[in-house]
Amino acid sequence: MKKLAILTGVILLLVSSNVLAQGAPPPPPAPSGDPAAAPPPEAAPPGTAPGPAAYPPGYGQPGYGQPGYQQPVPVRIVEPPEPAWRYRLSLNLSLPTLIQFDIGLTKRIGLLFGVGGFSILDFYWVDTVVGLNVFLRGRAPKGFWIGAKLSNGWMGIKGESDNLYIGSVKVLFGYNWIWRSGFSFGLGLGAQYLYVAAGQADDFFLRGFFVTWDITLGWGF
């Protein structure tokens, strides 16, 4: 009887300790500042691009119209100003061919001088030209122009007294192009009064009005 009472007491003690263990409250959660208690980050699905990084608190980009918004400054590409051409040296391919030098006296007025010639064996030819041009856009010696030229030329044979005199007065209009590199091209068209004399002053054999033209290739500076 005594042994039965001891065995019953041991069984009751084991059962009561098991019940107390199951009814005990769970331990309190760890503080939020403990890195060991932070939940693991959720893995992004495969093939998903990472999202944009968020601004830290207090460093957000202000929107348009909000305090602290800064208007973006546009970037403008400014080309250097075009050179101010004052002179132009060119080869005039009209007949007779000569070297021509243009000078911009003012923005609208330009002067030109030209000289040409050659000598083959005993035959020679010499020609000189002076002229005045008015540039309508005020960019002499570049742009649209209207002008006049006076030329004088001589042809002959060395040792001979009789030579050929050629004189002309030209009125032309045209345009001179000068690019940033300095290369220049000019084109002109107009009319001329041509006077040709051979031998004595009274031996005229050609004079009258004719069409004339100018083509020039050169360089501006």
VOBA-149765 format. One record per residue (C-alpha): x negated, y negated, z; residue number from 1. Coordinates in steps of 0.2 Angstrom, whole numbers. Layout:
residues N
- X	Y	Z	NUM
...
end
This chain:
residues 221
- 0	0	0	1
- -14	-12	4	2
- -23	-8	-13	3
- -7	-11	-22	4
- -5	-28	-14	5
- -23	-33	-18	6
- -21	-28	-37	7
- -5	-38	-38	8
- -13	-53	-31	9
- -28	-52	-44	10
- -15	-50	-58	11
- -5	-66	-52	12
- -21	-76	-51	13
- -27	-72	-69	14
- -10	-76	-76	15
- -9	-92	-67	16
- -26	-98	-73	17
- -22	-94	-91	18
- -6	-104	-90	19
- -15	-119	-82	20
- -28	-118	-96	21
- -14	-119	-110	22
- -5	-134	-102	23
- -20	-145	-100	24
- -20	-161	-110	25
- -33	-162	-125	26
- -48	-172	-122	27
- -47	-191	-127	28
- -54	-196	-144	29
- -71	-203	-146	30
- -72	-222	-148	31
- -70	-229	-165	32
- -88	-237	-165	33
- -96	-219	-163	34
- -102	-214	-181	35
- -100	-196	-176	36
- -82	-198	-174	37
- -79	-207	-192	38
- -69	-196	-204	39
- -79	-190	-219	40
- -76	-200	-235	41
- -64	-193	-247	42
- -73	-187	-263	43
- -68	-195	-279	44
- -60	-184	-292	45
- -73	-179	-305	46
- -74	-190	-321	47
- -68	-206	-311	48
- -78	-222	-312	49
- -82	-230	-296	50
- -72	-245	-292	51
- -79	-263	-291	52
- -88	-267	-275	53
- -77	-277	-263	54
- -83	-294	-256	55
- -88	-294	-238	56
- -75	-303	-226	57
- -77	-322	-229	58
- -86	-320	-245	59
- -72	-318	-257	60
- -73	-327	-274	61
- -60	-341	-274	62
- -48	-342	-288	63
- -43	-356	-299	64
- -36	-371	-290	65
- -42	-365	-273	66
- -54	-374	-262	67
- -72	-370	-266	68
- -68	-365	-284	69
- -82	-370	-296	70
- -78	-373	-314	71
- -90	-363	-325	72
- -102	-374	-335	73
- -101	-371	-354	74
- -117	-368	-363	75
- -119	-378	-378	76
- -133	-375	-391	77
- -138	-392	-398	78
- -148	-393	-414	79
- -163	-405	-414	80
- -159	-421	-424	81
- -162	-422	-442	82
- -179	-431	-446	83
- -177	-449	-452	84
- -185	-448	-469	85
- -193	-464	-475	86
- -204	-458	-490	87
- -202	-445	-504	88
- -215	-439	-516	89
- -209	-430	-531	90
- -212	-424	-549	91
- -200	-432	-561	92
- -197	-418	-574	93
- -188	-430	-586	94
- -197	-436	-602	95
- -210	-443	-600	96
- -215	-432	-585	97
- -223	-442	-571	98
- -227	-442	-552	99
- -214	-453	-543	100
- -215	-460	-525	101
- -199	-467	-517	102
- -200	-479	-502	103
- -185	-482	-491	104
- -187	-501	-487	105
- -170	-501	-477	106
- -157	-488	-474	107
- -148	-493	-491	108
- -162	-500	-502	109
- -176	-490	-509	110
- -190	-494	-521	111
- -199	-481	-533	112
- -215	-481	-542	113
- -221	-468	-555	114
- -236	-465	-566	115
- -240	-451	-578	116
- -250	-447	-593	117
- -262	-435	-601	118
- -276	-434	-613	119
- -280	-420	-626	120
- -295	-422	-637	121
- -293	-439	-644	122
- -275	-441	-641	123
- -269	-450	-625	124
- -253	-455	-617	125
- -250	-466	-601	126
- -233	-471	-593	127
- -228	-482	-578	128
- -211	-484	-570	129
- -204	-495	-557	130
- -186	-495	-550	131
- -174	-500	-537	132
- -160	-489	-529	133
- -145	-493	-518	134
- -141	-478	-506	135
- -122	-479	-503	136
- -122	-469	-486	137
- -137	-478	-479	138
- -150	-464	-478	139
- -163	-470	-491	140
- -172	-461	-499	141
- -159	-447	-496	142
- -141	-446	-502	143
- -130	-453	-516	144
- -139	-468	-525	145
- -136	-480	-540	146
- -151	-488	-547	147
- -161	-495	-562	148
- -178	-491	-569	149
- -191	-500	-580	150
- -204	-490	-589	151
- -218	-494	-601	152
- -228	-481	-610	153
- -242	-480	-623	154
- -248	-467	-635	155
- -262	-467	-647	156
- -278	-460	-653	157
- -295	-466	-646	158
- -304	-478	-657	159
- -288	-482	-667	160
- -281	-500	-665	161
- -263	-494	-669	162
- -254	-486	-655	163
- -237	-482	-650	164
- -228	-492	-637	165
- -212	-485	-628	166
- -202	-496	-617	167
- -185	-493	-608	168
- -173	-500	-596	169
- -162	-486	-587	170
- -147	-487	-576	171
- -143	-471	-567	172
- -133	-463	-553	173
- -138	-447	-544	174
- -141	-438	-527	175
- -157	-434	-518	176
- -156	-419	-506	177
- -169	-417	-492	178
- -168	-402	-481	179
- -175	-400	-463	180
- -191	-391	-470	181
- -194	-407	-481	182
- -191	-399	-498	183
- -182	-411	-509	184
- -172	-410	-525	185
- -165	-425	-535	186
- -153	-426	-549	187
- -148	-441	-559	188
- -138	-446	-575	189
- -136	-462	-584	190
- -140	-473	-600	191
- -155	-482	-606	192
- -160	-495	-619	193
- -175	-488	-628	194
- -188	-499	-638	195
- -201	-491	-648	196
- -215	-501	-658	197
- -229	-495	-668	198
- -243	-505	-675	199
- -240	-523	-676	200
- -227	-532	-664	201
- -214	-533	-679	202
- -215	-515	-684	203
- -200	-509	-675	204
- -194	-492	-680	205
- -183	-486	-665	206
- -172	-496	-653	207
- -154	-493	-646	208
- -144	-485	-632	209
- -146	-467	-627	210
- -142	-455	-613	211
- -155	-452	-600	212
- -157	-440	-585	213
- -168	-437	-570	214
- -173	-421	-562	215
- -185	-422	-547	216
- -194	-409	-536	217
- -204	-415	-521	218
- -206	-417	-503	219
- -199	-429	-490	220
- -208	-436	-475	221
end
